[in-house]
Amino acid sequence: LPLEGTEPQTFIVICSTIPEDRWVDIDLGISAQSMSLKATEMGLNALCIGAFNAQMITTTLALPYPPLLILAIGKGIEQIQLTEIAAQESHAYYRNNNIHYVPKVKLEDLII
């Protein structure tokens, strides 16, 4: 969770006007990535939230379509550091001295 005082200032709820399928999911990923990259370019942080109560969000915001993803955008104070790990190592994120470490599997372990 974000540190106190660094909570996101904006939440973008992404919906689809058509039923979710493979192509909707591909477009969803492309649009979320594009918005995240633009936020980063502007000096902001972005986080995709996929674990939420869709019915509660739909009702609370009176959405005409079901939400697929929520993008949280804000100004964090932590530095984010990607760290390479082997495929069998822990994928858990961790923090140390205002650095948020994000483990990523080594490229050579991902390529078949």
Buried (B, 14 or more C-beta within 10 A) or exposed (E): EBEEEBEBEEBBBBBBEEEEEEEBEEEBEEBBEEBBEEBEEEEBBBBBEEEEEEEEBBEEEEEEEEBBBBBBBBEBEBEEEEEEBEEEEEEEEEEEEEEBBEBEBEEEEEEE
